[in-house]
Amino acid sequence: MQIVCRNAEDVETLKLRASKEINAKQRDRYRAVKLALDGHSTQEIMRMLGICTVEDYVQLVIRGCGMLKV
């Protein structure tokens, strides 16, 4: 993922917002942007934040409910 920071102060603002955010989803969004700014790939960011794809979530539900995959 390639993003560019327009202003060095934006990175500090991002860190501050992430550290004060109580909503976990929003905090992870801030963290994802920071990781992208640091040059990490989408796959690396997903791994670091424990983000799954929709298919992964579906598989978790299927296994949790005892359903069979067809």
Secondary structure, 3 states (H helix, E strand, C coil): CCCCCCCHHHHHHHHHHHHHCCCHHHHHHHHHHHHHHCCCCHHHHHHHHCCCCHHHHHHHHHHHHCCCCC
